[in-house]
Amino acid sequence: MTLAHGGNLAAASIAFGIPRGDWIDLSTGISPWPWPVPTVPEAVWQRLPEEGDGLLASAAQYYQCDPAQLLAVPGSQHTIRALPALWPAATVALPAWGYGEHHLAWQGAGHRALVYRDRDELRALVASGAAHHALVINPNNPSTALTDPAELARLAAMLAGRGGQLVVDEAFMDPHPGLSLIPRRPRNALVLRSLGKFFGLAGARLGFAVAEPHLVARLAAAMNPWAVSHPARWVGALALGDRAWQEDQRRRLDLASRAWLATLGAIAPALPWRRATLFISAECPWGYGEALFRAAGAEGLLVRLAGPVAGRGMVRLGLPGDYQLYQAKARLQRALERLTCKTH
């Protein structure tokens, strides 16, 4: 099975006949301003990773939890695949809009999916007892919807009554630390985090599962030895401890995403743009979304298209870097002009 994800420039280059180096890639939601990785010591490259290297202590401070509740994983994708097999097959409430690997993983483990479109539908599924487990992507990717931690706690309490689990994917939560469920996590909630997006370190393949120690132990037992590389652990410990950079990054991303939202609203005012700090999305008819994706691709601009959901699509654009902003705006304008010409 091929994993569908953003950032697949090799496939885009073949599909559109544009050399890889000529693209502007806004399909990933990864910060264009990564944490500045220093030179990795030779010993880190030469030795296998070891526990007690400071990574969990640094992560525990950053996420505000007990180190015993943390498991370092080779990217949150690893945990998404492994989690559903921890529990007997049951019904699980999954978001209509969201990373498709969640659906594949739960259904692949034998669970029956009940799809919800918004918080009201999720609450109804949980309150009625129809859903034994529930997954929330917070903030949602690609819809940008945020769920308050108090609401998540209420969902977890209802699920706990039937032995159910709440899984919260917080891959894009770092810009909003006050909205994370982790510091007030119910016992039957498991939270996924990643260093790929906010820290701009997707290539390190480092994430965390935050859960009760018995679940952490079960997940750890399912992992291969040394699953997280020594360089990734070393970089992760430093990045998670760099408070000054994190505060600067939050300010930088907030300003950049507000400006990009205003730019997109001016270029394409007919689309209902919504902002998450690391990406901007707009819902539209599926056919229009496909046409916009192709028109942008023809200009060497790679965007993300999610769906279809009930005949609708979601166009998502990440943040362009400083040196990309002018060209990204120009390419999108030309793509929209292509669509206008085709419809007249």
ZADO-1210 file (C-alpha; in nm, 4 decimals, padded with zeros to 6 digits):
<atoms>
<atom x="00.0000" y="00.0000" z="00.0000" code="MET" pos="1"/>
<atom x="00.1290" y="00.3474" z="-00.0898" code="THR" pos="2"/>
<atom x="00.1179" y="00.6045" z="00.1871" code="LEU" pos="3"/>
<atom x="-00.0570" y="00.9218" z="00.0704" code="ALA" pos="4"/>
<atom x="00.1100" y="01.2300" z="00.2130" code="HIS" pos="5"/>
<atom x="00.2204" y="01.5793" z="00.1261" code="GLY" pos="6"/>
<atom x="00.5638" y="01.6680" z="-00.0010" code="GLY" pos="7"/>
<atom x="00.5868" y="01.4016" z="-00.2721" code="ASN" pos="8"/>
<atom x="00.7833" y="01.6130" z="-00.5160" code="LEU" pos="9"/>
<atom x="00.9136" y="01.3121" z="-00.7099" code="ALA" pos="10"/>
<atom x="00.5599" y="01.2117" z="-00.8084" code="ALA" pos="11"/>
<atom x="00.4608" y="01.5726" z="-00.8810" code="ALA" pos="12"/>
<atom x="00.7651" y="01.6199" z="-01.1040" code="SER" pos="13"/>
<atom x="00.6669" y="01.3164" z="-01.3115" code="ILE" pos="14"/>
<atom x="00.2966" y="01.4068" z="-01.3230" code="ALA" pos="15"/>
<atom x="00.3484" y="01.7668" z="-01.4350" code="PHE" pos="16"/>
<atom x="00.6808" y="01.7387" z="-01.6180" code="GLY" pos="17"/>
<atom x="00.8472" y="02.0043" z="-01.4016" code="ILE" pos="18"/>
<atom x="01.1970" y="01.9420" z="-01.2586" code="PRO" pos="19"/>
<atom x="01.2057" y="01.8820" z="-00.8827" code="ARG" pos="20"/>
<atom x="01.4169" y="02.1901" z="-00.8173" code="GLY" pos="21"/>
<atom x="01.1642" y="02.4220" z="-00.9826" code="ASP" pos="22"/>
<atom x="00.8789" y="02.3520" z="-00.7390" code="TRP" pos="23"/>
<atom x="00.7434" y="02.5490" z="-00.4456" code="ILE" pos="24"/>
<atom x="00.6067" y="02.2876" z="-00.2063" code="ASP" pos="25"/>
<atom x="00.3218" y="02.4094" z="00.0166" code="LEU" pos="26"/>
<atom x="00.1678" y="02.0657" z="00.0594" code="SER" pos="27"/>
<atom x="00.3201" y="01.9558" z="00.3903" code="THR" pos="28"/>
<atom x="00.2299" y="02.1983" z="00.6709" code="GLY" pos="29"/>
<atom x="00.5927" y="02.1795" z="00.7882" code="ILE" pos="30"/>
<atom x="00.7394" y="02.5051" z="00.9148" code="SER" pos="31"/>
<atom x="00.9683" y="02.6686" z="00.6575" code="PRO" pos="32"/>
<atom x="01.1788" y="02.7917" z="00.9520" code="TRP" pos="33"/>
<atom x="01.3327" y="02.4806" z="01.1129" code="PRO" pos="34"/>
<atom x="01.5062" y="02.4645" z="01.4472" code="TRP" pos="35"/>
<atom x="01.8765" y="02.5313" z="01.3693" code="PRO" pos="36"/>
<atom x="02.0439" y="02.1931" z="01.4115" code="VAL" pos="37"/>
<atom x="02.4054" y="02.2245" z="01.5305" code="PRO" pos="38"/>
<atom x="02.6844" y="01.9941" z="01.4179" code="THR" pos="39"/>
<atom x="02.6090" y="01.6455" z="01.5481" code="VAL" pos="40"/>
<atom x="02.9053" y="01.5045" z="01.7465" code="PRO" pos="41"/>
<atom x="03.0821" y="01.2044" z="01.5930" code="GLU" pos="42"/>
<atom x="03.0056" y="00.9946" z="01.9010" code="ALA" pos="43"/>
<atom x="02.6329" y="01.0383" z="01.8351" code="VAL" pos="44"/>
<atom x="02.6778" y="00.8915" z="01.4885" code="TRP" pos="45"/>
<atom x="02.9078" y="00.6145" z="01.6075" code="GLN" pos="46"/>
<atom x="02.7127" y="00.4821" z="01.9074" code="ARG" pos="47"/>
<atom x="02.3714" y="00.3185" z="01.9343" code="LEU" pos="48"/>
<atom x="02.1052" y="00.5254" z="02.1140" code="PRO" pos="49"/>
<atom x="02.0722" y="00.4753" z="02.4900" code="GLU" pos="50"/>
<atom x="01.8039" y="00.5470" z="02.7450" code="GLU" pos="51"/>
<atom x="01.8856" y="00.8200" z="02.9968" code="GLY" pos="52"/>
<atom x="02.0239" y="01.0483" z="02.7254" code="ASP" pos="53"/>
<atom x="01.8079" y="01.3412" z="02.8363" code="GLY" pos="54"/>
<atom x="01.5436" y="01.3115" z="02.5637" code="LEU" pos="55"/>
<atom x="01.2542" y="01.2023" z="02.7859" code="LEU" pos="56"/>
<atom x="01.3467" y="01.4543" z="03.0554" code="ALA" pos="57"/>
<atom x="01.3478" y="01.7354" z="02.7993" code="SER" pos="58"/>
<atom x="01.0205" y="01.6116" z="02.6466" code="ALA" pos="59"/>
<atom x="00.8547" y="01.5816" z="02.9879" code="ALA" pos="60"/>
<atom x="00.9311" y="01.9471" z="03.0614" code="GLN" pos="61"/>
<atom x="00.8126" y="02.0591" z="02.7192" code="TYR" pos="62"/>
<atom x="00.4882" y="01.8596" z="02.7253" code="TYR" pos="63"/>
<atom x="00.4296" y="01.9057" z="03.1019" code="GLN" pos="64"/>
<atom x="00.3929" y="01.5408" z="03.1954" code="CYS" pos="65"/>
<atom x="00.5666" y="01.2585" z="03.3811" code="ASP" pos="66"/>
<atom x="00.8526" y="01.0953" z="03.1857" code="PRO" pos="67"/>
<atom x="00.6940" y="00.7570" z="03.2651" code="ALA" pos="68"/>
<atom x="00.4012" y="00.8617" z="03.0445" code="GLN" pos="69"/>
<atom x="00.6224" y="00.9260" z="02.7406" code="LEU" pos="70"/>
<atom x="00.7432" y="00.7029" z="02.4623" code="LEU" pos="71"/>
<atom x="00.9740" y="00.8349" z="02.1917" code="ALA" pos="72"/>
<atom x="00.8704" y="00.6933" z="01.8540" code="VAL" pos="73"/>
<atom x="01.0077" y="00.7179" z="01.4972" code="PRO" pos="74"/>
<atom x="00.7438" y="00.9711" z="01.3942" code="GLY" pos="75"/>
<atom x="00.3774" y="00.9749" z="01.4968" code="SER" pos="76"/>
<atom x="00.2996" y="00.7681" z="01.1850" code="GLN" pos="77"/>
<atom x="00.4546" y="00.4680" z="01.3624" code="HIS" pos="78"/>
<atom x="00.2151" y="00.5012" z="01.6547" code="THR" pos="79"/>
<atom x="-00.0865" y="00.5629" z="01.4311" code="ILE" pos="80"/>
<atom x="-00.0235" y="00.2229" z="01.2745" code="ARG" pos="81"/>
<atom x="00.0504" y="00.0403" z="01.6011" code="ALA" pos="82"/>
<atom x="-00.2215" y="00.1802" z="01.8290" code="LEU" pos="83"/>
<atom x="-00.5437" y="00.0150" z="01.7062" code="PRO" pos="84"/>
<atom x="-00.4007" y="-00.3346" z="01.7587" code="ALA" pos="85"/>
<atom x="-00.3694" y="-00.2652" z="02.1330" code="LEU" pos="86"/>
<atom x="-00.7441" y="-00.3095" z="02.1827" code="TRP" pos="87"/>
<atom x="-00.9993" y="-00.5713" z="02.0734" code="PRO" pos="88"/>
<atom x="-01.1970" y="-00.4864" z="01.7607" code="ALA" pos="89"/>
<atom x="-01.4806" y="-00.2443" z="01.8377" code="ALA" pos="90"/>
<atom x="-01.6429" y="00.0678" z="01.6934" code="THR" pos="91"/>
<atom x="-01.4355" y="00.3857" z="01.6656" code="VAL" pos="92"/>
<atom x="-01.5458" y="00.7399" z="01.5843" code="ALA" pos="93"/>
<atom x="-01.3134" y="00.8880" z="01.3196" code="LEU" pos="94"/>
<atom x="-01.3207" y="01.2371" z="01.1654" code="PRO" pos="95"/>
<atom x="-01.4408" y="01.2736" z="00.8066" code="ALA" pos="96"/>
<atom x="-01.1678" y="01.5333" z="00.7501" code="TRP" pos="97"/>
<atom x="-00.8258" y="01.4187" z="00.8595" code="GLY" pos="98"/>
<atom x="-00.5108" y="01.2234" z="00.7892" code="TYR" pos="99"/>
<atom x="-00.6264" y="00.9113" z="00.6048" code="GLY" pos="100"/>
<atom x="-00.3781" y="00.6813" z="00.7774" code="GLU" pos="101"/>
<atom x="-00.5936" y="00.6892" z="01.0909" code="HIS" pos="102"/>
<atom x="-00.8810" y="00.5290" z="00.9020" code="HIS" pos="103"/>
<atom x="-00.6555" y="00.2706" z="00.7377" code="LEU" pos="104"/>
<atom x="-00.4931" y="00.1747" z="01.0680" code="ALA" pos="105"/>
<atom x="-00.8140" y="00.1312" z="01.2688" code="TRP" pos="106"/>
<atom x="-00.9988" y="-00.0538" z="00.9949" code="GLN" pos="107"/>
<atom x="-00.6923" y="-00.2655" z="00.9208" code="GLY" pos="108"/>
<atom x="-00.6928" y="-00.3805" z="01.2835" code="ALA" pos="109"/>
<atom x="-01.0557" y="-00.4939" z="01.2517" code="GLY" pos="110"/>
<atom x="-01.2359" y="-00.1966" z="01.4069" code="HIS" pos="111"/>
<atom x="-01.5548" y="-00.0582" z="01.2544" code="ARG" pos="112"/>
<atom x="-01.5370" y="00.3111" z="01.1680" code="ALA" pos="113"/>
<atom x="-01.8166" y="00.5563" z="01.2441" code="LEU" pos="114"/>
<atom x="-01.7386" y="00.8816" z="01.0647" code="VAL" pos="115"/>
<atom x="-01.8259" y="01.2202" z="01.2156" code="TYR" pos="116"/>
<atom x="-01.8182" y="01.5578" z="01.0401" code="ARG" pos="117"/>
<atom x="-01.8098" y="01.7936" z="01.3392" code="ASP" pos="118"/>
<atom x="-01.7980" y="01.8084" z="01.7182" code="ARG" pos="119"/>
<atom x="-02.1739" y="01.7744" z="01.7544" code="ASP" pos="120"/>
<atom x="-02.1767" y="01.4491" z="01.5588" code="GLU" pos="121"/>
<atom x="-01.8803" y="01.3196" z="01.7591" code="LEU" pos="122"/>
<atom x="-02.0492" y="01.4058" z="02.0884" code="ARG" pos="123"/>
<atom x="-02.3672" y="01.2287" z="01.9776" code="ALA" pos="124"/>
<atom x="-02.1787" y="00.9124" z="01.8766" code="LEU" pos="125"/>
<atom x="-01.9968" y="00.8983" z="02.2086" code="VAL" pos="126"/>
<atom x="-02.2946" y="00.9923" z="02.4278" code="ALA" pos="127"/>
<atom x="-02.5195" y="00.7334" z="02.2618" code="SER" pos="128"/>
<atom x="-02.2705" y="00.4543" z="02.3161" code="GLY" pos="129"/>
<atom x="-02.2421" y="00.3886" z="01.9424" code="ALA" pos="130"/>
<atom x="-01.8669" y="00.4541" z="01.9526" code="ALA" pos="131"/>
<atom x="-01.6458" y="00.2519" z="02.1870" code="HIS" pos="132"/>
<atom x="-01.3318" y="00.4541" z="02.1045" code="HIS" pos="133"/>
<atom x="-01.2856" y="00.7977" z="01.9476" code="ALA" pos="134"/>
<atom x="-01.0100" y="00.9783" z="01.7596" code="LEU" pos="135"/>
<atom x="-00.9780" y="01.3576" z="01.7497" code="VAL" pos="136"/>
<atom x="-00.7227" y="01.5458" z="01.5383" code="ILE" pos="137"/>
<atom x="-00.6604" y="01.8694" z="01.7248" code="ASN" pos="138"/>
<atom x="-00.6275" y="02.1105" z="01.5573" code="PRO" pos="139"/>
<atom x="-00.7856" y="01.9247" z="01.2717" code="ASN" pos="140"/>
<atom x="-00.5787" y="01.8773" z="00.9607" code="ASN" pos="141"/>
<atom x="-00.7009" y="02.0025" z="00.7158" code="PRO" pos="142"/>
<atom x="-01.0157" y="02.1746" z="00.8478" code="SER" pos="143"/>
<atom x="-00.8277" y="02.3806" z="01.1169" code="THR" pos="144"/>
<atom x="-01.1056" y="02.3116" z="01.3753" code="ALA" pos="145"/>
<atom x="-00.9884" y="02.3243" z="01.7383" code="LEU" pos="146"/>
<atom x="-01.1494" y="02.1250" z="02.0201" code="THR" pos="147"/>
<atom x="-01.1280" y="02.2644" z="02.3728" code="ASP" pos="148"/>
<atom x="-00.9485" y="02.0397" z="02.6277" code="PRO" pos="149"/>
<atom x="-01.2561" y="02.0523" z="02.8523" code="ALA" pos="150"/>
<atom x="-01.4674" y="01.9045" z="02.5723" code="GLU" pos="151"/>
<atom x="-01.2068" y="01.6330" z="02.5174" code="LEU" pos="152"/>
<atom x="-01.2133" y="01.5523" z="02.8884" code="ALA" pos="153"/>
<atom x="-01.5921" y="01.5139" z="02.8746" code="ARG" pos="154"/>
<atom x="-01.5622" y="01.2774" z="02.5777" code="LEU" pos="155"/>
<atom x="-01.2964" y="01.0749" z="02.7583" code="ALA" pos="156"/>
<atom x="-01.5184" y="01.0477" z="03.0678" code="ALA" pos="157"/>
<atom x="-01.8079" y="00.9094" z="02.8600" code="MET" pos="158"/>
<atom x="-01.5781" y="00.6609" z="02.6859" code="LEU" pos="159"/>
<atom x="-01.4254" y="00.5499" z="03.0154" code="ALA" pos="160"/>
<atom x="-01.7637" y="00.4225" z="03.1300" code="GLY" pos="161"/>
<atom x="-01.7478" y="00.1524" z="02.8624" code="ARG" pos="162"/>
<atom x="-01.3726" y="00.0907" z="02.8777" code="GLY" pos="163"/>
<atom x="-01.3119" y="00.3019" z="02.5686" code="GLY" pos="164"/>
<atom x="-01.0094" y="00.5040" z="02.4655" code="GLN" pos="165"/>
<atom x="-00.9757" y="00.8608" z="02.3413" code="LEU" pos="166"/>
<atom x="-00.6863" y="00.9163" z="02.1000" code="VAL" pos="167"/>
<atom x="-00.5886" y="01.2767" z="02.0261" code="VAL" pos="168"/>
<atom x="-00.3512" y="01.3564" z="01.7408" code="ASP" pos="169"/>
<atom x="-00.1801" y="01.6854" z="01.8316" code="GLU" pos="170"/>
<atom x="00.0699" y="01.6951" z="01.5444" code="ALA" pos="171"/>
<atom x="-00.0077" y="02.0660" z="01.4856" code="PHE" pos="172"/>
<atom x="-00.0634" y="02.1697" z="01.8503" code="MET" pos="173"/>
<atom x="00.2811" y="02.3185" z="01.9297" code="ASP" pos="174"/>
<atom x="00.1800" y="02.6766" z="01.8407" code="PRO" pos="175"/>
<atom x="-00.0996" y="02.6474" z="02.1043" code="HIS" pos="176"/>
<atom x="00.0576" y="02.4853" z="02.4152" code="PRO" pos="177"/>
<atom x="-00.2246" y="02.6080" z="02.6382" code="GLY" pos="178"/>
<atom x="-00.4767" y="02.4005" z="02.4401" code="LEU" pos="179"/>
<atom x="-00.2907" y="02.0708" z="02.4649" code="SER" pos="180"/>
<atom x="-00.4664" y="01.7901" z="02.6494" code="LEU" pos="181"/>
<atom x="-00.1413" y="01.6493" z="02.7856" code="ILE" pos="182"/>
<atom x="-00.1082" y="01.8481" z="03.1129" code="PRO" pos="183"/>
<atom x="-00.4670" y="01.7491" z="03.2081" code="ARG" pos="184"/>
<atom x="-00.4835" y="01.4167" z="03.0233" code="ARG" pos="185"/>
<atom x="-00.7527" y="01.1721" z="03.1435" code="PRO" pos="186"/>
<atom x="-00.6250" y="00.8221" z="03.2175" code="ARG" pos="187"/>
<atom x="-00.8026" y="00.6737" z="02.9147" code="ASN" pos="188"/>
<atom x="-00.6632" y="00.9319" z="02.6709" code="ALA" pos="189"/>
<atom x="-00.3542" y="00.8852" z="02.4558" code="LEU" pos="190"/>
<atom x="-00.1964" y="01.1855" z="02.2827" code="VAL" pos="191"/>
<atom x="00.0332" y="01.1855" z="01.9796" code="LEU" pos="192"/>
<atom x="00.2924" y="01.4571" z="01.9232" code="ARG" pos="193"/>
<atom x="00.5532" y="01.5220" z="01.6542" code="SER" pos="194"/>
<atom x="00.8674" y="01.7296" z="01.6046" code="LEU" pos="195"/>
<atom x="00.8124" y="01.7380" z="01.2302" code="GLY" pos="196"/>
<atom x="00.5736" y="02.0317" z="01.1924" code="LYS" pos="197"/>
<atom x="00.6423" y="02.3171" z="01.4394" code="PHE" pos="198"/>
<atom x="01.0142" y="02.2397" z="01.4712" code="PHE" pos="199"/>
<atom x="01.0489" y="02.1810" z="01.0963" code="GLY" pos="200"/>
<atom x="01.2335" y="01.8537" z="01.1585" code="LEU" pos="201"/>
<atom x="01.0235" y="01.6034" z="00.9628" code="ALA" pos="202"/>
<atom x="01.3341" y="01.4250" z="00.8390" code="GLY" pos="203"/>
<atom x="01.4390" y="01.3385" z="01.1938" code="ALA" pos="204"/>
<atom x="01.1348" y="01.1055" z="01.2237" code="ARG" pos="205"/>
<atom x="01.0784" y="01.1761" z="01.5921" code="LEU" pos="206"/>
<atom x="00.7508" y="01.1911" z="01.7804" code="GLY" pos="207"/>
<atom x="00.5989" y="01.0925" z="02.1133" code="PHE" pos="208"/>
<atom x="00.3088" y="00.8935" z="02.2480" code="ALA" pos="209"/>
<atom x="00.1777" y="01.0224" z="02.5815" code="VAL" pos="210"/>
<atom x="-00.0303" y="00.7731" z="02.7787" code="ALA" pos="211"/>
<atom x="-00.0563" y="00.5711" z="03.0979" code="GLU" pos="212"/>
<atom x="00.2639" y="00.3761" z="03.1735" code="PRO" pos="213"/>
<atom x="00.1021" y="00.0389" z="03.1000" code="HIS" pos="214"/>
<atom x="00.0101" y="00.1534" z="02.7481" code="LEU" pos="215"/>
<atom x="00.3536" y="00.3065" z="02.7005" code="VAL" pos="216"/>
<atom x="00.5040" y="-00.0317" z="02.7904" code="ALA" pos="217"/>
<atom x="00.2817" y="-00.2156" z="02.5416" code="ARG" pos="218"/>
<atom x="00.3693" y="00.0257" z="02.2635" code="LEU" pos="219"/>
<atom x="00.7384" y="00.0021" z="02.3495" code="ALA" pos="220"/>
<atom x="00.7224" y="-00.3789" z="02.3352" code="ALA" pos="221"/>
<atom x="00.5860" y="-00.3560" z="01.9790" code="ALA" pos="222"/>
<atom x="00.8776" y="-00.1389" z="01.8600" code="MET" pos="223"/>
<atom x="01.2025" y="-00.2595" z="01.7141" code="ASN" pos="224"/>
<atom x="01.5169" y="-00.2013" z="01.9228" code="PRO" pos="225"/>
<atom x="01.6757" y="00.1416" z="01.8584" code="TRP" pos="226"/>
<atom x="01.3721" y="00.2469" z="01.6560" code="ALA" pos="227"/>
<atom x="01.4573" y="00.6148" z="01.7120" code="VAL" pos="228"/>
<atom x="01.8055" y="00.6962" z="01.5865" code="SER" pos="229"/>
<atom x="02.0730" y="00.8408" z="01.8125" code="HIS" pos="230"/>
<atom x="02.1017" y="01.1651" z="01.6065" code="PRO" pos="231"/>
<atom x="01.7227" y="01.2132" z="01.6221" code="ALA" pos="232"/>
<atom x="01.7242" y="01.1676" z="01.9999" code="ARG" pos="233"/>
<atom x="02.0164" y="01.4070" z="02.0397" code="TRP" pos="234"/>
<atom x="01.8583" y="01.6752" z="01.8228" code="VAL" pos="235"/>
<atom x="01.5176" y="01.6257" z="01.9843" code="GLY" pos="236"/>
<atom x="01.6466" y="01.6752" z="02.3365" code="ALA" pos="237"/>
<atom x="01.8112" y="02.0044" z="02.2409" code="LEU" pos="238"/>
<atom x="01.5191" y="02.1368" z="02.0360" code="ALA" pos="239"/>
<atom x="01.2608" y="02.0576" z="02.3046" code="LEU" pos="240"/>
<atom x="01.4723" y="02.2396" z="02.5612" code="GLY" pos="241"/>
<atom x="01.5244" y="02.5561" z="02.3558" code="ASP" pos="242"/>
<atom x="01.2549" y="02.7767" z="02.5124" code="ARG" pos="243"/>
<atom x="01.3752" y="03.1031" z="02.3591" code="ALA" pos="244"/>
<atom x="01.3623" y="02.9636" z="02.0053" code="TRP" pos="245"/>
<atom x="01.0182" y="02.8125" z="02.0677" code="GLN" pos="246"/>
<atom x="00.8736" y="03.1475" z="02.1751" code="GLU" pos="247"/>
<atom x="01.0298" y="03.3205" z="01.8747" code="ASP" pos="248"/>
<atom x="00.8932" y="03.0476" z="01.6487" code="GLN" pos="249"/>
<atom x="00.5394" y="03.0887" z="01.7810" code="ARG" pos="250"/>
<atom x="00.5496" y="03.4627" z="01.7157" code="ARG" pos="251"/>
<atom x="00.7034" y="03.4146" z="01.3698" code="ARG" pos="252"/>
<atom x="00.4479" y="03.1512" z="01.2649" code="LEU" pos="253"/>
<atom x="00.1546" y="03.3511" z="01.3980" code="ASP" pos="254"/>
<atom x="00.2544" y="03.6634" z="01.2058" code="LEU" pos="255"/>
<atom x="00.3353" y="03.4677" z="00.8889" code="ALA" pos="256"/>
<atom x="00.0095" y="03.2701" z="00.8925" code="SER" pos="257"/>
<atom x="-00.2013" y="03.5836" z="00.9500" code="ARG" pos="258"/>
<atom x="-00.0279" y="03.7560" z="00.6593" code="ALA" pos="259"/>
<atom x="-00.0656" y="03.4481" z="00.4353" code="TRP" pos="260"/>
<atom x="-00.4361" y="03.4240" z="00.5230" code="LEU" pos="261"/>
<atom x="-00.4818" y="03.7884" z="00.4216" code="ALA" pos="262"/>
<atom x="-00.2914" y="03.7261" z="00.0968" code="THR" pos="263"/>
<atom x="-00.5005" y="03.4213" z="00.0062" code="LEU" pos="264"/>
<atom x="-00.8191" y="03.6087" z="00.0917" code="GLY" pos="265"/>
<atom x="-00.7171" y="03.8859" z="-00.1481" code="ALA" pos="266"/>
<atom x="-00.6132" y="03.6482" z="-00.4294" code="ILE" pos="267"/>
<atom x="-00.9122" y="03.4131" z="-00.4006" code="ALA" pos="268"/>
<atom x="-01.1844" y="03.5961" z="-00.2038" code="PRO" pos="269"/>
<atom x="-01.4562" y="03.3497" z="-00.3099" code="ALA" pos="270"/>
<atom x="-01.2973" y="03.0672" z="-00.1088" code="LEU" pos="271"/>
<atom x="-01.3731" y="03.0409" z="00.2675" code="PRO" pos="272"/>
<atom x="-01.0124" y="03.0401" z="00.3922" code="TRP" pos="273"/>
<atom x="-00.9480" y="02.9301" z="00.7519" code="ARG" pos="274"/>
<atom x="-00.6240" y="02.9525" z="00.9437" code="ARG" pos="275"/>
<atom x="-00.4308" y="02.7042" z="01.1490" code="ALA" pos="276"/>
<atom x="-00.0932" y="02.8446" z="01.2421" code="THR" pos="277"/>
<atom x="00.0980" y="02.6103" z="01.0096" code="LEU" pos="278"/>
<atom x="-00.1461" y="02.6001" z="00.7176" code="PHE" pos="279"/>
<atom x="-00.4446" y="02.7700" z="00.5577" code="ILE" pos="280"/>
<atom x="-00.7404" y="02.5686" z="00.4225" code="SER" pos="281"/>
<atom x="-01.0577" y="02.6258" z="00.2254" code="ALA" pos="282"/>
<atom x="-01.3490" y="02.3896" z="00.1632" code="GLU" pos="283"/>
<atom x="-01.4869" y="02.3806" z="-00.1900" code="CYS" pos="284"/>
<atom x="-01.6689" y="02.1531" z="-00.4350" code="PRO" pos="285"/>
<atom x="-01.4511" y="01.8507" z="-00.5113" code="TRP" pos="286"/>
<atom x="-01.4350" y="01.9222" z="-00.8829" code="GLY" pos="287"/>
<atom x="-01.3120" y="02.2758" z="-00.8231" code="TYR" pos="288"/>
<atom x="-01.0528" y="02.1498" z="-00.5756" code="GLY" pos="289"/>
<atom x="-00.9206" y="01.9002" z="-00.8301" code="GLU" pos="290"/>
<atom x="-00.9036" y="02.1702" z="-01.0959" code="ALA" pos="291"/>
<atom x="-00.7203" y="02.4098" z="-00.8633" code="LEU" pos="292"/>
<atom x="-00.4738" y="02.1373" z="-00.7622" code="PHE" pos="293"/>
<atom x="-00.3961" y="02.0669" z="-01.1297" code="ARG" pos="294"/>
<atom x="-00.3751" y="02.4350" z="-01.2222" code="ALA" pos="295"/>
<atom x="-00.1360" y="02.5031" z="-00.9342" code="ALA" pos="296"/>
<atom x="00.0703" y="02.1974" z="-01.0283" code="GLY" pos="297"/>
<atom x="00.1015" y="02.3238" z="-01.3819" code="ALA" pos="298"/>
<atom x="00.2629" y="02.6363" z="-01.2327" code="GLU" pos="299"/>
<atom x="00.5056" y="02.4358" z="-01.0182" code="GLY" pos="300"/>
<atom x="00.3106" y="02.5004" z="-00.6977" code="LEU" pos="301"/>
<atom x="00.2311" y="02.1861" z="-00.4965" code="LEU" pos="302"/>
<atom x="-00.0692" y="02.2155" z="-00.2669" code="VAL" pos="303"/>
<atom x="-00.2624" y="01.9542" z="-00.0681" code="ARG" pos="304"/>
<atom x="-00.6094" y="01.8386" z="-00.1687" code="LEU" pos="305"/>
<atom x="-00.8110" y="01.6376" z="00.0857" code="ALA" pos="306"/>
<atom x="-01.1338" y="01.4514" z="00.0196" code="GLY" pos="307"/>
<atom x="-01.3722" y="01.3954" z="-00.1305" code="PRO" pos="308"/>
<atom x="-01.6139" y="01.4084" z="00.1642" code="VAL" pos="309"/>
<atom x="-01.9782" y="01.4184" z="00.0525" code="ALA" pos="310"/>
<atom x="-01.8736" y="01.5744" z="-00.2779" code="GLY" pos="311"/>
<atom x="-01.6562" y="01.8361" z="-00.1111" code="ARG" pos="312"/>
<atom x="-01.2812" y="01.8913" z="-00.1094" code="GLY" pos="313"/>
<atom x="-01.0410" y="02.0807" z="00.1128" code="MET" pos="314"/>
<atom x="-00.7521" y="02.2750" z="-00.0396" code="VAL" pos="315"/>
<atom x="-00.4660" y="02.3234" z="00.2067" code="ARG" pos="316"/>
<atom x="-00.1597" y="02.5454" z="00.1664" code="LEU" pos="317"/>
<atom x="00.1312" y="02.5512" z="00.4052" code="GLY" pos="318"/>
<atom x="00.3350" y="02.8623" z="00.4773" code="LEU" pos="319"/>
<atom x="00.5840" y="02.9774" z="00.2121" code="PRO" pos="320"/>
<atom x="00.9301" y="03.0675" z="00.3336" code="GLY" pos="321"/>
<atom x="01.0516" y="03.4264" z="00.3136" code="ASP" pos="322"/>
<atom x="01.2275" y="03.3678" z="-00.0189" code="TYR" pos="323"/>
<atom x="00.9224" y="03.1841" z="-00.1627" code="GLN" pos="324"/>
<atom x="00.6451" y="03.4274" z="-00.0736" code="LEU" pos="325"/>
<atom x="00.6472" y="03.6436" z="-00.3868" code="TYR" pos="326"/>
<atom x="00.6739" y="03.3484" z="-00.6254" code="GLN" pos="327"/>
<atom x="00.4089" y="03.1445" z="-00.4377" code="ALA" pos="328"/>
<atom x="00.1639" y="03.4340" z="-00.4638" code="LYS" pos="329"/>
<atom x="00.2392" y="03.4821" z="-00.8355" code="ALA" pos="330"/>
<atom x="00.2040" y="03.1126" z="-00.9159" code="ARG" pos="331"/>
<atom x="-00.1265" y="03.0853" z="-00.7314" code="LEU" pos="332"/>
<atom x="-00.2590" y="03.3925" z="-00.9136" code="GLN" pos="333"/>
<atom x="-00.1666" y="03.2357" z="-01.2469" code="ARG" pos="334"/>
<atom x="-00.3298" y="02.9077" z="-01.1446" code="ALA" pos="335"/>
<atom x="-00.6534" y="03.0882" z="-01.0620" code="LEU" pos="336"/>
<atom x="-00.6353" y="03.2707" z="-01.3952" code="GLU" pos="337"/>
<atom x="-00.6091" y="02.9309" z="-01.5669" code="ARG" pos="338"/>
<atom x="-00.9301" y="02.8224" z="-01.3940" code="LEU" pos="339"/>
<atom x="-01.1093" y="03.1443" z="-01.4884" code="THR" pos="340"/>
<atom x="-01.0133" y="03.1022" z="-01.8537" code="CYS" pos="341"/>
<atom x="-01.1409" y="02.7432" z="-01.8573" code="LYS" pos="342"/>
<atom x="-01.4788" y="02.8377" z="-01.7087" code="THR" pos="343"/>
<atom x="-01.5475" y="03.1193" z="-01.9558" code="HIS" pos="344"/>
</atoms>
